[in-house]
């Protein structure tokens, strides 16, 4: 069974190897996602993420399911479910030549590996962004920064646009796909800047395991274009007076 999210007909993209390679690499940020099938109707849970890729790479709006086989076990937790309704989880998409059903590029692992646990913890407060590629690049930089340290993530983000999932849930899926343990990930749906940062600072002490994490560093992860705004707030609110705060971006 496979799902077509869109097709490329634009010659400037279709015949440009560099753009196609960039497209294929950025697809890593569409970590495993859910689709609800109800008869012939398909609804993607991260709809706005898919729309972002369609606009960026001029994909058609085709959404079609092929070689469908109904699962024996239905997800009964959905209030909208009925006899013809089913939730299906798809892996991270790839670029294919559908005329011969062959991938355009060899499988590569772009995701960073999880680091070994240590008594020194690095805590990341990750601000929410709707752009899936920007969001993924910020998270990847956080993972690279952990080095030999134990990572702890507090992901900020409510439900926005036509996405059925919260932004913090979408970020968590990328971290899980990257090998970060679920125990090291917490979420906060309150995402109003700058109050969300203050709330996160109050939550973090309850997340730290004081019997294991002897010391910790604190990072605020955001987009580069928001760096000055976040740093100014940190300075003006005197957050850094008692707490050493570092910043990380994509």
RARAUR-V966455 format. One record per pair of residues at least 24 apart in sequence whose C-alpha atoms are under 10 Angstrom apart, sorted by the first residue. I is the first residue (numbers start at 1). J is the second residue. Records with the same first field share a line. If there is no record, write none. Layout:
I->J ; J
//
This chain:
1->65 ; 66 ; 67 ; 68 ; 69 ; 90
2->64 ; 65 ; 66 ; 67 ; 68 ; 90 ; 91 ; 93
3->35 ; 62 ; 63 ; 64 ; 65 ; 66 ; 67 ; 68 ; 90 ; 93
4->61 ; 62 ; 63 ; 64 ; 65 ; 66 ; 93 ; 95 ; 96 ; 98
5->44 ; 50 ; 51 ; 53 ; 54 ; 59 ; 60 ; 61 ; 62 ; 63 ; 64 ; 65 ; 93
6->50 ; 51 ; 53 ; 54 ; 57 ; 58 ; 59 ; 60 ; 61 ; 62 ; 63 ; 64
7->54 ; 57 ; 58 ; 59 ; 60 ; 61 ; 62 ; 63 ; 95 ; 96 ; 97 ; 98
8->54 ; 57 ; 58 ; 59 ; 60 ; 95
9->57 ; 58 ; 59 ; 60
10->57 ; 58 ; 59 ; 60
12->57 ; 58
13->57 ; 58 ; 59
14->57 ; 58
19->57
20->57 ; 95 ; 104 ; 105
21->95 ; 104 ; 105
23->53 ; 56 ; 57 ; 94 ; 95
24->93 ; 94 ; 95 ; 96 ; 104 ; 105 ; 107 ; 108
25->94 ; 95 ; 105 ; 108 ; 109 ; 110 ; 133
26->53 ; 93 ; 94 ; 110 ; 132 ; 133 ; 134 ; 136 ; 137
27->53 ; 92 ; 93 ; 94 ; 95 ; 132 ; 133
28->91 ; 92 ; 93 ; 94 ; 108 ; 109 ; 110 ; 111 ; 132 ; 133 ; 136 ; 174 ; 177
29->92 ; 93 ; 110 ; 111 ; 131 ; 132 ; 133 ; 134 ; 135 ; 136 ; 137 ; 139 ; 140 ; 170 ; 171 ; 173 ; 174 ; 177
30->90 ; 91 ; 92 ; 93 ; 94 ; 132 ; 133 ; 136 ; 170 ; 173 ; 174
31->90 ; 91 ; 92 ; 93 ; 132 ; 136 ; 170 ; 171 ; 172 ; 173 ; 174 ; 175 ; 176 ; 177 ; 178
32->89 ; 90 ; 91 ; 92 ; 93 ; 170 ; 173 ; 174 ; 177
33->88 ; 89 ; 90 ; 91 ; 92 ; 93 ; 165 ; 170 ; 173
34->87 ; 88 ; 89 ; 90 ; 91 ; 164 ; 165
35->86 ; 87 ; 88 ; 89 ; 90
36->81 ; 85 ; 86 ; 87 ; 88 ; 89
37->65 ; 81 ; 84 ; 85 ; 86 ; 87 ; 88
38->80 ; 81 ; 82 ; 83 ; 84 ; 85 ; 86 ; 87
39->83 ; 84 ; 85 ; 86
40->64 ; 65 ; 84 ; 85
41->65 ; 85
42->85 ; 86 ; 87
43->87 ; 164
44->87 ; 88 ; 89 ; 162 ; 163 ; 164 ; 165
45->87 ; 89 ; 162 ; 163 ; 164 ; 165 ; 166 ; 170
46->132 ; 161 ; 162 ; 163 ; 164 ; 165 ; 166 ; 167 ; 170
47->161 ; 162 ; 163 ; 164 ; 165
48->130 ; 131 ; 132 ; 160 ; 161 ; 162 ; 163 ; 164
49->130 ; 131 ; 132 ; 133 ; 162 ; 163 ; 170
50->132 ; 163
51->162
52->130 ; 131 ; 132 ; 133
53->131 ; 132 ; 133
92->177
109->178
110->140 ; 178
111->140 ; 143 ; 174 ; 175 ; 177 ; 178 ; 179
112->140 ; 141 ; 143 ; 144 ; 175 ; 177 ; 178 ; 179 ; 180
113->140 ; 143 ; 144 ; 177 ; 178 ; 179 ; 180
114->143 ; 144 ; 146 ; 147 ; 148 ; 150 ; 151 ; 175 ; 176 ; 177 ; 178 ; 179 ; 180 ; 181
115->143 ; 144 ; 146 ; 147 ; 148 ; 149 ; 150 ; 151 ; 179 ; 180
116->146 ; 147 ; 148 ; 149 ; 150 ; 151
117->146 ; 147 ; 148 ; 149 ; 150 ; 151 ; 213
118->148 ; 149 ; 150 ; 151 ; 212 ; 213 ; 214
119->148 ; 149 ; 150 ; 209 ; 210 ; 211 ; 212 ; 213 ; 214 ; 215 ; 216
120->146 ; 148 ; 149 ; 150 ; 151 ; 212 ; 213 ; 214 ; 215 ; 216 ; 217
121->146 ; 148 ; 149 ; 150 ; 151 ; 152 ; 208 ; 209 ; 212 ; 213 ; 214 ; 215 ; 216 ; 217 ; 218
122->146 ; 147 ; 148 ; 149 ; 150 ; 151 ; 152 ; 153 ; 213 ; 215 ; 216 ; 217 ; 218 ; 219
123->149 ; 150 ; 151 ; 152 ; 153 ; 154 ; 184 ; 204 ; 207 ; 208 ; 216 ; 217 ; 218 ; 219 ; 220
124->151 ; 152 ; 153 ; 154 ; 155 ; 185 ; 204 ; 217 ; 218 ; 219 ; 220 ; 221 ; 246 ; 247 ; 248
125->152 ; 153 ; 154 ; 155 ; 156 ; 186 ; 187 ; 188 ; 196 ; 197 ; 200 ; 201 ; 204 ; 218 ; 219 ; 220 ; 221 ; 222 ; 247 ; 248
126->153 ; 154 ; 155 ; 156 ; 157 ; 168 ; 171 ; 187 ; 197 ; 200 ; 219 ; 220 ; 221 ; 222 ; 223 ; 248 ; 249
127->154 ; 155 ; 156 ; 157 ; 167 ; 168 ; 191 ; 192 ; 193 ; 196 ; 197 ; 220 ; 221 ; 222 ; 223 ; 226
128->155 ; 156 ; 157 ; 158 ; 166 ; 167 ; 168 ; 171 ; 189 ; 191 ; 192 ; 193 ; 221 ; 222 ; 223
129->156 ; 157 ; 160 ; 167 ; 168 ; 171 ; 222 ; 223
130->157 ; 159 ; 160 ; 161 ; 163 ; 167 ; 170
132->167 ; 170 ; 171
133->250
134->222 ; 223 ; 224 ; 249 ; 250
135->167 ; 170 ; 171 ; 174 ; 221 ; 222 ; 223 ; 249 ; 250
136->170 ; 171 ; 174 ; 175 ; 250
137->223 ; 249 ; 250
138->171 ; 221 ; 222 ; 223 ; 224 ; 248 ; 249 ; 250
139->171 ; 172 ; 174 ; 175 ; 178 ; 221 ; 222 ; 248 ; 249 ; 250
140->174 ; 175 ; 178 ; 249 ; 250
141->221 ; 248 ; 249 ; 250
142->175 ; 219 ; 220 ; 221 ; 247 ; 248 ; 249 ; 250
143->175 ; 178 ; 179 ; 180
145->219 ; 248
146->217
149->216 ; 217
150->184 ; 213 ; 216
151->180 ; 181 ; 184 ; 185 ; 216 ; 217
152->180 ; 181 ; 182 ; 183 ; 184 ; 185 ; 186 ; 204 ; 207 ; 208 ; 216 ; 218
153->180 ; 182 ; 183 ; 184 ; 185 ; 186 ; 187 ; 204 ; 207 ; 219
154->184 ; 185 ; 186 ; 187 ; 188 ; 200 ; 201 ; 203 ; 204 ; 207 ; 220
155->185 ; 186 ; 187 ; 188 ; 189 ; 191 ; 200 ; 221
156->186 ; 187 ; 188 ; 189 ; 190 ; 191 ; 192 ; 196 ; 197 ; 200
157->187 ; 188 ; 189 ; 190 ; 191 ; 192 ; 196
158->187 ; 188 ; 189 ; 190 ; 191 ; 192
159->189 ; 190 ; 191
167->191
183->207
184->208
193->230 ; 233
194->229 ; 230 ; 233 ; 234 ; 237
197->230 ; 233 ; 234 ; 239
198->234 ; 237 ; 239
201->239 ; 243
217->243 ; 244 ; 245 ; 246
218->243 ; 244 ; 245 ; 246 ; 247
219->244 ; 245 ; 246 ; 247 ; 248 ; 249
220->245 ; 246 ; 247 ; 248 ; 249
221->246 ; 247 ; 248 ; 249 ; 250
222->247 ; 248 ; 249 ; 250
223->248 ; 249 ; 250
224->248 ; 249 ; 250
225->249 ; 250
//
